[in-house]
Amino acid sequence: MAPAENQQTGRTSVRLALSGGEASVLTGLPVLDHLLELLARYARFELTLEVAPGEPEEQVKAAARALGEALAEPLRAPGAVGHGSAVVPADEALAHVALDLSERPLLVSNVDLTAERVGGLGHDLAGRFLRELAEAAGLTLHVRLIEGRDTQHVLDAIFKALGVALADATRREAR
């Protein structure tokens, strides 16, 4: 089992281990909790993440920043691959996520959910989370929605694919 990353910043705490697949996520936003639990399961990460109550946008940012900061070290560990890619479905939705370590972190995405409301949240939950995650972890992150109409299925496919891509990026290269 890889060593766990424990971090606590202000009102947010995170613990990440690179093996397991179990998650305990309490962001105060049930839809985000569900998406991060999917990510952890598909990445096979052991993840504990808690965000103190606050404004929804701030909770999304805090969760993304905490996870990104916890991932930064294992992504850069000696022997870590540092890049990953996955295409994963969720019902009728199909998403592709590709990522690479970067000195110029950014998010490139064809997914626009700004008009959608998921779990009572307006605006683009996924976009806000993914931008903050890319910045905190130091990633170039490409997200492509290949197919999908149902917003929840689209989000599920994106976070599943992100989990698989992160698992690839944090695995150790064979010598």
N, C-alpha and C positions, 0 to 999 in steps of 0.2 A: 504494500500500500504506500502510495506517495505521501510525503508529509503534508499535513494540513496547513492551510493558510488561515490565520485568525486575524481579523482586523476589526477595529471598532473606531468609528469616526462620528463624533457628535451623537446623533440619535440613531445611528445605523450600526449594526454588527453583522459580520459575515464570517463564516467558517467554510472552507472549501478543501476537499480532498479529491484527488484525481481518480479514485476508484470508489465504487459503491452503487450509485444510482438512486439513492434515497434523498429526499428533500424535505425540509421543513422551512417553508417560506411564509412569512407574516409581514406583508407590506401594508396591510390595511385596504388593499385593492384586490378583491377576489379574482378578477380576471388576470391581473399581473401575477398573483400567486400561482394560478393554474399554469400560465405560460412558462414561468420559471421552473416549476416542477417538471413540466415536459422537457424543457432544456436539460435539466439535471439528469433525468431518466435517459434521454437519448445520448447525452455525453458520458453517461455512467459516472457522473460526479456525485460525491456526497456533499450536499449543500445545505447549510443553515443560514438563513438570511432574515433579519428582522429590521424593520423600518418603523420608527416612531410615527404616530399619527400626525398628519399635517395636511397641507393642500395637496390634492392628487398629483398635480404636475411636479411638485417638489418630491413627493414620494417616489414617483417614477424615476426621476433624476437620481435620487439618493440610492435606490436599488441598483440602477445601472452602473453608477460610479463605484459602489462598493463591490459589485461583482467584477467589473473591469479591473479595479485595483487588485483584487484577489487573484485574477487571472494573469496579470502582467508578469509576475515572477515565473510561474510554471511555463508560460509561453516562451520565455527567454532562458530557461534553464539549459545548462550544457546538454547537448544531445537532443533537445526538443526539436521537432520538425519545424514548428513556427508558421505553418500554413495548413489550410484544410479546405475541403469543398464537399458539399453534399446536395443531393436532390432527394427530397422527401415529400410524400403525399400526406394529406389529411382529407379524407373523403374526396370531394371533387377538386380540391385545391392541390397544386403542385408548386413547390418553391425550391429555388436553387440559392444556396448561400456559399460564397467563396470568401476566404479571409487570408490575410498575410500580415506579418509584423511590419510596422511602418514607422518611420521617423515623422511622417506626415499623415496622422490618422484621419480617416474620413469615411463617410458612408455614401455609397452610390446605390440608388434603389429606384426601381420602376413602380414601386408600390405607393399608392396615394390613398390613404384612409382618412384624410382630413375631414371628410363629410360624415364619416361613420361614427356611431356611438356604440361602444362595446362595454358591457358591464356598467352602464351609466356614465361612462367617461366620454367626453367629446374630444375632438381633435385627434391627432395621429399618435396614439399610444405607442405603437411599434416604432414609428420614426423617431420619436423623442427618446425612447429607450435605447434603440440601436445607435443613434448618434452619440449619446453619452457613453455607452459601453465602448464604442470604437475609440473615443477620445481617451477614456480612462485606461484601457488596456493597451493602447498604442497599436491599433489595427486599421488596415484598409479593409473595409467590409463591403462586399457587393451582395445585394439581395435582389433576386429576380423572381417575380411571380410569373410562372409559366402558364398557369390556369387557375381559376378560382373565382367564385361568385359570393359565397357565404363568408362574411367577414370573420366569424370565429374560426372557420376552417382555414382561411388564409393565414390568420395569426398562428394557429396551431402548426401549419406546415412550415412557416418561417422559423418558429422557435425550435421545432424538431430538427430542421436542417441546420440551424445554428448550433444546436447541441452536438450533432454528429461532426460538423466542421471543427468545432472547438476540441472535441475528443481527438480528431486527427492531428490538430495543431499542437496539442500538449503531449502526444505520445513521443516516446523516445525512438530515435532512429536505431536500426540494427547496425552493429559495428561489423 
